[in-house]
Amino acid sequence: MTQSTSSSSLAELLHEKLTTRTAQVGVVGLGYVGLPLAVEFARAGFQTTGVDLDPVKVAAINRGESYIRDVPDSDVATFTSSRRLHATAQTSDIARLDTINICVPTPLRKTKDPDLSHVVSAVEAIAQHLRPGQLVVLESTTYPGTTDEVVRPILERRGLRAGEDFFLAFSPERVDPGNATWTTKNVPKVVGGTTPACARLARALYSASIDTVVEVSSPRVAEMVKLLENTFRAVNIGLVNELALMCDRLGISVWEVIDAASTKPFGFMPFYPGPGLGGHCIPIDPFYLSWKVKEVGFEARFIELAGHVNGAMPHHVVDKVGEALNSHRKSINGSGVLVLGVSYKRDIEDFRESPALDVMAAMALKGARLSFHDPYVPIVPARDWPGGYDVASVPLTPAALEAADCVVIVTDHKVFDYDMIRKHARLIVDSRNAIKSDATNVFKLGAPSVGRT
Ligand SMILES: NC(=O)c1ccc[n+]([C@@H]2O[C@H](COP(=O)([O-])OP(=O)(O)OC[C@H]3O[C@@H](n4cnc5c(N)ncnc54)[C@H](O)[C@@H]3O)[C@@H](O)[C@H]2O)c1
């Protein structure tokens, strides 16, 4: 057999396994992205193996339990008991898989440079067990060129060639935690393969389990698509946050302005101000792009500017707290401040990069007596916020609201009883426009305060 015949027969064999769902599929990294994906593969009928270094997650899945709110326990239990889903911490299990999707974290270093260490260690583990005929797909958000310049050389170290002996693609994850309408299954999946054969196989894998697959010409384009999406959000949120600060100075409600502007049927899309960006994507991903373009002598000015504006928002919330307390002749120093909501957005439990942590840290530094309530976050451990001590969520009761000198709404969970909060809190700083009525004790971000002295 010639080289090209053998690579095309490897591709045909895998394609056949994917379309008949007899392929053994695997997901490396079973977090917010990887677990929902593994469950969708299992639902589509594939024998699915999840690989994660965290033995607690592996054990939970093998007991049939989910640790992610968007993935019901019942799904994990159904697929583990029917042996369609199985988790392991053994990377050697990768050898028997036909496809491997990489969903490991891509954080930033303190210097805002990309930290690809998780991707590199996952790819090195895969490289050790790589065999002809396997498909590897990177899903972790990263800068354009990662698949070609970082992943491919590691996988090719032992002589196998991408597009000939094994297949390689990038497909950005677009999961939106807490969104019940748009899920892993029905959000279109963008795919870019290293070669047309790679793209065809990645399409076949996703088509079996995800409603719509959108093919682009290369991994580089697919990597850039994700960064456009998240930069679009970061920049527009930065714009509207700056507008909120302008409205604050001008005595105009930014919330009323956005609502009225949103009545324009074309050419406008509402974004809302808030206490700052959080989570694993929007505050981080654009900096992967700005870092990469520095290599080609380009300065990503919108990204840097949005980063400055959004990064300052927690401090504006703290300024509002100072303004609110001042109206009661009090200072932040020594006041009891109750923060409502610490996850980075409503109705989820993830508080990574949450602006609430910066709001809390700044107030702790100014001497506030801090407490918080979040129905989804029982504790903020010392290691996870700059305050440096464990803080546990307190129950949200009329007594707790009445005891606080100021209540700060950082994350507007739907389950909060805002009437009860308004009735019992002495002072409220509302960074999300969660309290709809004007009242002298409510100080909103980006709006004139009725009670301003
Ligand atoms: N969370 C989101 O909303 C979201 C949305 C879109 C894209 N993303 C991107 O998806 C990627 C994963 O994010 P996430 O939120 O799922 O992360 P996560 O932290 O929730 O999960 C990552 C998992 O990978 C495991 N892991 C780390 N290194 C590993 C290794 N070498 N081998 C095996 N397992 C390893 C960790 O133990 C963890 O369970 C990131 O690039 C992120 O930017 C996240």
The ligand as an ORCA input file, in Angstrom:
! r2SCAN-3c Opt
* xyz 0 1
  N     -16.279     27.380     31.437
  C     -16.728     27.981     30.366
  O     -17.785     28.619     30.385
  C     -16.000     27.890     29.036
  C     -16.695     28.259     27.880
  C     -16.063     28.171     26.653
  C     -14.736     27.745     26.601
  N     -14.067     27.416     27.741
  C     -12.698     26.957     27.606
  O     -12.656     25.546     27.744
  C     -11.459     25.131     28.398
  C     -11.781     24.336     29.647
  O     -12.481     25.178     30.540
  P     -13.345     24.609     31.742
  O     -14.139     25.780     32.248
  O     -14.058     23.363     31.344
  O     -12.185     24.246     32.777
  P     -12.339     23.438     34.171
  O     -11.288     23.970     35.056
  O     -13.764     23.465     34.611
  O     -12.011     21.950     33.780
  C     -10.793     21.537     33.296
  C     -10.532     20.110     33.767
  O      -9.320     19.676     33.164
  C      -8.623     18.873     34.110
  N      -7.228     18.829     33.703
  C      -6.292     19.818     33.765
  N      -5.138     19.396     33.212
  C      -5.348     18.125     32.782
  C      -4.539     17.154     32.142
  N      -3.305     17.436     31.787
  N      -5.071     15.941     31.869
  C      -6.343     15.664     32.233
  N      -7.162     16.538     32.846
  C      -6.674     17.759     33.102
  C      -8.892     19.548     35.431
  O      -8.709     18.648     36.517
  C     -10.359     19.977     35.265
  O     -11.247     18.979     35.718
  C     -10.674     26.419     28.670
  O      -9.794     26.652     27.610
  C     -11.755     27.488     28.667
  O     -11.242     28.751     28.305
  C     -14.694     27.461     28.959
*
